[in-house]
């Protein structure tokens, strides 16, 4: 995401939106749960 709110392994909710770039047409709605960084 643009604000670096998410990390690999986080569970998030996304929604479709207008095209932001050639490959991106979704946006982050919210982070449901964050991944345990020690588990990665």
Secondary structure as UniProt FT lines:
FT   TURN            2..3
FT   TURN            8..9
FT   STRAND          11..16
FT   STRAND          26..33
FT   TURN            37..39
//
